């Protein structure tokens, strides 16, 4: 099992309708106890286990054994890794496998992996037979602190990311920190971009810890520090999702800080760049834009943010970073790519901007020129 985490942390994400409320468990050993935990949650039938070929190699057999010992019939379904898998075509293939495997309305679909797998598996669970039980088991830091929480599911279109999807919270979310033992360093850094985002949105104390010593978080810390990092990041997202579960009041949009820019970078690259790196570069652009619009209450924040991200090994200058990955783009092209963002209202972009750590707001009236200037300033 590797590291031993003596504590099990329990959260409960409450939605307005009781059926969408679900427990979140954080602790070591949950991977090997998942079968029992699913039974205790009242789930049964055939369990379809959706993962990718990398994660499945590490954890697929352990989870399948746990499920079978608890009495489940298991249907393992492995996918190629990467964002290009998250399509309607892949969803259609999964529907057919579920139907051919005899998965009925009483069955359960388990997503095991990072954000791509969980987004896709959750979408399939939401739409197969008009909805079957879904269990989420994230194995990356990014998924543990962001993608797995809150019930957003979806697939990409050529025109943009996550343009087809549904709000479909899991019946159970199991976060086993020992799964991070096999996480490549680059994937840890990607996850830290979402931790930085969470800190800026809703945890000034965590933000200050990152500012004080970013190098401490550049690699996976010890067990207590890791549990603290996970719990505080999760708490930020839970608080916002509970206030605005279906993104109708505007608060949930705050979780998109840095993402309107970040998604544009991803689209320009053909979704070949890591999501966390794109978010990091997008956070810098959003911070600089916030300063240009006179919103920042702490003028040093953009510089602090760049120091934190550099200390974590994440990009801060989008054009240099994209060029290193063989992608050339102009600020004008980035803005054009932002035009397909799903957060538009009335044809206008909605940008999450920063006032201070712990206070962000969404704006839909940002002129073109300041956005262009912010992109020019953060290009190189």
VMD Tcl script that draws the C-alpha trace (Angstrom):
set ca {
  {0.00 0.00 0.00}
  {2.99 2.36 0.32}
  {2.33 5.28 2.67}
  {-0.13 4.77 5.52}
  {-2.78 7.43 6.05}
  {-4.28 6.85 9.48}
  {-7.34 9.05 8.98}
  {-10.41 8.78 6.78}
  {-11.84 12.21 6.02}
  {-15.53 12.38 5.17}
  {-17.32 15.19 3.38}
  {-20.92 15.36 2.18}
  {-21.77 17.38 -0.88}
  {-25.39 18.51 -0.54}
  {-27.55 19.36 -3.52}
  {-31.04 20.90 -3.33}
  {-32.56 17.54 -4.24}
  {-31.57 14.75 -1.86}
  {-30.97 12.29 -4.68}
  {-27.95 14.29 -5.83}
  {-26.31 14.56 -2.41}
  {-23.42 12.18 -2.02}
  {-20.58 11.29 0.34}
  {-16.93 12.04 -0.41}
  {-14.43 9.84 1.38}
  {-10.68 10.58 1.54}
  {-8.27 8.03 2.93}
  {-5.82 5.23 2.29}
  {-7.15 1.80 1.41}
  {-10.35 2.98 -0.25}
  {-9.26 1.43 -3.57}
  {-9.15 -2.02 -1.98}
  {-12.37 -1.48 0.00}
  {-14.44 -0.12 -2.87}
  {-16.58 -3.24 -3.29}
  {-17.73 -3.17 0.32}
  {-18.28 0.59 0.19}
  {-20.45 0.30 -2.92}
  {-22.56 -2.37 -1.22}
  {-22.92 -0.21 1.89}
  {-24.10 2.62 -0.39}
  {-26.91 0.36 -1.65}
  {-25.46 -0.29 -5.10}
  {-25.64 -3.61 -6.90}
  {-25.99 -5.25 -10.30}
  {-23.23 -5.41 -12.88}
  {-20.35 -3.01 -12.29}
  {-18.80 -1.54 -15.44}
  {-15.28 -0.37 -14.63}
  {-14.14 2.34 -17.06}
  {-10.48 3.33 -16.99}
  {-7.60 4.00 -19.35}
  {-4.83 1.59 -20.23}
  {-2.31 3.29 -17.94}
  {-4.38 3.60 -14.75}
  {-6.02 0.23 -15.37}
  {-2.61 -1.41 -15.26}
  {-1.96 -0.06 -11.77}
  {-5.35 -0.38 -10.11}
  {-7.77 -2.27 -12.37}
  {-7.13 -5.75 -10.96}
  {-7.28 -4.57 -7.35}
  {-10.61 -2.86 -7.85}
  {-12.03 -5.74 -9.86}
  {-11.04 -8.17 -7.11}
  {-12.66 -5.98 -4.44}
  {-15.86 -5.72 -6.46}
  {-16.04 -9.45 -7.15}
  {-15.44 -10.27 -3.49}
  {-18.43 -8.05 -2.69}
  {-20.59 -9.99 -5.15}
  {-20.49 -7.74 -8.22}
  {-20.16 -9.01 -11.77}
  {-17.48 -6.79 -13.31}
  {-17.29 -5.54 -16.89}
  {-13.83 -3.95 -17.40}
  {-13.64 -1.31 -20.16}
  {-10.25 0.20 -21.02}
  {-9.75 3.34 -23.11}
  {-6.71 5.03 -24.68}
  {-5.36 7.79 -22.39}
  {-5.60 11.46 -23.26}
  {-8.08 14.25 -23.99}
  {-8.66 13.06 -27.57}
  {-10.53 10.07 -26.12}
  {-13.22 12.33 -24.61}
  {-15.60 12.36 -27.58}
  {-19.14 11.40 -28.52}
  {-17.72 8.55 -30.61}
  {-16.05 7.05 -27.55}
  {-19.25 7.52 -25.55}
  {-21.19 5.65 -28.25}
  {-18.70 2.77 -28.08}
  {-19.14 2.59 -24.32}
  {-22.95 2.55 -24.66}
  {-22.68 -0.49 -26.92}
  {-20.29 -2.28 -24.59}
  {-22.65 -1.65 -21.66}
  {-25.62 -2.97 -23.60}
  {-23.73 -6.02 -24.86}
  {-22.40 -6.66 -21.33}
  {-25.89 -6.78 -19.87}
  {-25.61 -3.64 -17.74}
  {-29.14 -2.65 -16.79}
  {-30.80 0.16 -14.85}
  {-29.72 -1.57 -11.64}
  {-26.07 -1.54 -12.68}
  {-23.29 0.86 -11.74}
  {-20.63 2.55 -13.83}
  {-17.32 3.22 -12.08}
  {-14.93 5.83 -13.42}
  {-11.32 5.13 -12.43}
  {-8.67 7.64 -13.49}
  {-8.08 11.30 -14.14}
  {-10.36 14.06 -15.34}
  {-10.74 12.75 -18.89}
  {-11.98 9.34 -17.77}
  {-14.22 10.76 -15.05}
  {-15.80 13.38 -17.34}
  {-16.49 10.76 -20.00}
  {-17.62 7.98 -17.66}
  {-19.91 10.35 -15.77}
  {-21.47 11.53 -19.03}
  {-22.07 7.95 -20.15}
  {-23.61 7.07 -16.77}
  {-25.88 10.12 -16.98}
  {-27.19 9.23 -20.42}
  {-27.14 5.42 -20.67}
  {-30.70 4.17 -20.06}
  {-31.45 7.77 -18.98}
  {-29.11 7.42 -16.04}
  {-27.49 4.65 -14.02}
  {-25.52 4.81 -10.78}
  {-22.08 6.37 -11.06}
  {-19.09 5.99 -8.72}
  {-16.00 8.15 -9.13}
  {-12.50 7.01 -8.11}
  {-9.99 9.73 -9.10}
  {-6.32 8.81 -9.35}
  {-4.71 12.17 -10.18}
  {-4.33 15.25 -8.01}
  {-6.19 17.34 -10.57}
  {-9.17 15.00 -10.48}
  {-9.11 14.68 -6.68}
  {-9.29 18.43 -6.05}
  {-11.38 19.48 -9.05}
  {-12.67 17.26 -11.85}
  {-14.27 14.59 -9.66}
  {-16.17 17.02 -7.42}
  {-19.47 18.63 -8.26}
  {-21.02 16.41 -10.90}
  {-19.94 18.11 -14.10}
  {-19.59 15.54 -16.87}
  {-19.00 15.97 -20.56}
  {-17.23 15.35 -23.82}
  {-15.45 17.62 -26.27}
  {-16.41 18.71 -29.77}
  {-13.98 19.98 -32.42}
  {-15.51 23.42 -31.78}
  {-14.67 23.45 -28.07}
  {-14.11 21.63 -24.82}
  {-16.94 20.12 -22.75}
  {-19.62 21.51 -25.05}
  {-21.78 18.40 -24.57}
  {-22.42 17.27 -21.03}
  {-24.68 16.98 -18.02}
  {-24.73 17.72 -14.31}
  {-24.67 14.23 -12.82}
  {-23.08 13.87 -9.38}
  {-21.72 10.44 -8.46}
  {-23.48 8.30 -5.90}
  {-20.12 7.90 -4.18}
  {-16.73 9.58 -4.53}
  {-13.70 7.68 -3.20}
  {-10.36 9.51 -2.97}
  {-7.43 7.28 -2.04}
  {-4.27 9.43 -1.64}
  {-2.02 6.38 -2.09}
  {-3.06 6.38 -5.76}
  {-0.79 9.43 -6.08}
  {2.22 7.19 -5.39}
  {2.22 6.19 -9.07}
  {1.47 9.68 -10.38}
  {4.20 11.07 -12.69}
  {5.76 14.34 -11.46}
  {4.32 16.26 -14.43}
  {0.81 15.16 -13.46}
  {1.37 16.28 -9.87}
  {2.31 19.72 -11.19}
  {-0.81 19.80 -13.38}
  {-2.95 19.13 -10.33}
  {-1.24 21.89 -8.39}
  {-2.54 24.41 -10.93}
  {-6.06 23.61 -9.73}
  {-4.93 23.86 -6.11}
  {-3.57 27.35 -6.83}
  {-6.88 28.22 -8.45}
  {-8.86 26.96 -5.44}
  {-6.67 28.95 -3.06}
  {-7.18 32.17 -5.05}
  {-10.93 31.63 -5.17}
  {-11.68 30.70 -1.61}
  {-8.77 30.01 0.76}
  {-6.44 32.96 1.41}
  {-4.62 30.95 4.09}
  {-3.74 28.22 1.62}
  {-2.72 30.88 -0.91}
  {-0.31 32.35 1.62}
  {1.24 28.94 2.25}
  {1.84 28.61 -1.50}
  {3.35 32.09 -1.68}
  {5.60 31.50 1.32}
  {7.16 28.30 0.00}
  {6.05 27.15 -3.47}
  {8.94 24.68 -3.75}
  {7.46 22.69 -0.85}
  {4.50 21.80 -3.04}
  {6.40 21.11 -6.27}
  {6.43 17.40 -5.39}
  {4.05 15.30 -3.32}
  {4.47 16.18 0.38}
  {4.16 13.91 3.41}
  {0.88 12.35 4.38}
  {-0.42 14.99 6.78}
  {0.45 17.87 4.46}
  {-1.12 15.99 1.56}
  {-4.35 15.36 3.45}
  {-4.48 19.03 4.39}
  {-3.89 20.08 0.79}
  {-6.63 17.76 -0.44}
  {-9.16 18.64 2.24}
  {-8.74 22.42 1.90}
  {-8.97 22.34 -1.90}
  {-11.99 20.04 -1.77}
  {-13.67 22.28 0.81}
  {-13.42 25.31 -1.50}
  {-15.15 23.48 -4.32}
  {-17.82 21.92 -2.08}
  {-18.77 25.30 -0.65}
  {-19.22 26.86 -4.08}
  {-21.02 23.88 -5.64}
  {-23.48 23.67 -2.75}
  {-24.39 27.34 -3.22}
  {-24.74 27.03 -7.00}
  {-24.98 23.34 -7.99}
  {-26.23 23.84 -11.56}
  {-24.29 27.06 -12.32}
  {-27.45 29.17 -12.42}
  {-26.56 31.79 -9.79}
  {-23.09 32.65 -11.07}
  {-21.02 31.49 -8.11}
  {-20.05 28.18 -9.66}
  {-18.58 30.06 -12.59}
  {-15.88 31.30 -10.22}
  {-14.37 27.82 -10.46}
  {-13.51 28.70 -14.06}
  {-10.85 31.19 -12.98}
  {-8.11 30.97 -15.62}
  {-10.10 28.48 -17.67}
  {-11.47 30.75 -20.39}
  {-7.90 31.53 -21.40}
  {-6.76 27.99 -20.60}
  {-9.39 26.29 -22.73}
  {-8.44 28.56 -25.62}
  {-4.80 27.47 -25.30}
  {-5.93 23.84 -25.30}
  {-8.12 24.30 -28.35}
  {-5.36 26.06 -30.31}
  {-3.03 23.14 -29.57}
  {-5.59 20.57 -30.70}
  {-5.91 19.50 -27.04}
  {-2.31 18.31 -27.01}
  {-1.21 20.43 -24.04}
  {-1.91 19.34 -20.45}
  {-4.96 20.92 -18.86}
  {-3.13 21.97 -15.71}
  {-0.43 23.78 -17.66}
  {-3.09 25.57 -19.71}
  {-4.87 26.64 -16.51}
  {-1.59 27.93 -15.04}
  {-0.93 30.13 -18.06}
  {-4.58 31.18 -18.02}
  {-4.39 32.20 -14.36}
  {-1.53 34.58 -15.12}
  {-3.46 36.14 -18.01}
  {-6.55 36.52 -15.80}
  {-4.51 38.13 -13.01}
  {-2.88 40.62 -15.38}
  {-6.25 41.43 -16.94}
  {-7.69 41.99 -13.46}
  {-4.92 44.49 -12.79}
  {-5.45 46.29 -16.10}
  {-9.13 46.73 -15.27}
  {-8.32 48.17 -11.85}
  {-9.93 45.29 -9.95}
  {-6.92 44.07 -7.99}
  {-6.78 45.18 -4.36}
  {-3.25 43.76 -4.09}
  {-1.13 45.02 -6.98}
  {1.64 42.51 -6.28}
  {-0.63 39.51 -6.88}
  {0.32 38.84 -10.55}
  {4.00 38.81 -9.64}
  {3.32 36.56 -6.63}
  {1.29 34.23 -8.83}
  {4.10 33.93 -11.36}
  {6.59 33.13 -8.59}
  {4.29 30.44 -7.19}
  {3.69 28.84 -10.58}
  {7.36 28.93 -11.54}
  {8.22 27.36 -8.19}
  {5.76 24.58 -8.97}
  {7.30 24.04 -12.41}
  {4.27 25.39 -14.28}
  {4.21 27.78 -17.25}
  {3.49 31.48 -16.82}
  {4.08 32.86 -20.32}
  {1.65 31.30 -22.75}
  {3.33 31.98 -26.11}
  {6.74 30.69 -24.99}
  {5.11 27.62 -23.45}
  {3.03 26.84 -26.54}
  {6.05 27.34 -28.82}
  {8.00 24.83 -26.73}
  {5.26 22.35 -27.61}
  {5.39 23.21 -31.30}
  {2.32 25.47 -31.32}
  {2.42 29.03 -32.68}
  {-0.40 31.46 -31.89}
  {-1.10 35.18 -31.76}
  {-3.13 37.00 -29.09}
  {-5.83 37.56 -31.70}
  {-6.02 33.82 -32.36}
  {-6.32 33.11 -28.64}
  {-9.23 35.55 -28.37}
  {-10.91 33.91 -31.36}
  {-10.53 30.52 -29.66}
  {-12.04 31.99 -26.49}
  {-15.13 32.80 -28.54}
  {-16.34 29.19 -28.41}
  {-16.17 29.02 -24.61}
  {-19.35 27.51 -23.18}
  {-19.58 30.20 -20.50}
  {-20.68 32.82 -23.05}
  {-24.00 34.56 -22.42}
  {-25.73 36.55 -25.14}
  {-22.69 36.12 -27.36}
  {-20.39 37.75 -24.78}
  {-17.49 36.16 -22.99}
  {-17.79 35.73 -19.24}
  {-14.43 36.10 -17.54}
  {-13.66 35.30 -13.91}
  {-11.39 38.01 -12.54}
  {-9.60 38.55 -9.24}
  {-10.06 41.26 -6.62}
  {-7.92 39.60 -3.95}
  {-7.22 36.04 -2.76}
  {-10.59 34.79 -1.57}
  {-12.61 37.24 -3.69}
  {-13.23 36.66 -7.39}
  {-16.16 37.70 -9.55}
  {-17.50 37.03 -13.06}
  {-17.67 39.83 -15.65}
  {-19.39 39.80 -19.02}
  {-18.60 43.35 -20.14}
  {-14.82 43.21 -20.57}
  {-13.75 45.17 -23.66}
  {-11.68 43.53 -26.35}
  {-8.68 45.83 -25.98}
  {-7.75 45.02 -22.34}
  {-8.01 41.29 -23.09}
  {-5.67 41.75 -26.05}
  {-3.26 43.79 -23.94}
  {-3.25 41.18 -21.16}
  {-2.43 38.46 -23.67}
  {0.34 40.56 -25.20}
  {1.79 41.27 -21.76}
  {1.79 37.59 -20.74}
  {2.99 36.15 -24.06}
  {6.76 36.22 -23.48}
}
mol new
graphics top color blue
foreach p $ca { graphics top sphere $p radius 0.5 }
foreach p [lrange $ca 0 end-1] q [lrange $ca 1 end] { graphics top cylinder $p $q radius 0.2 }
display resetview
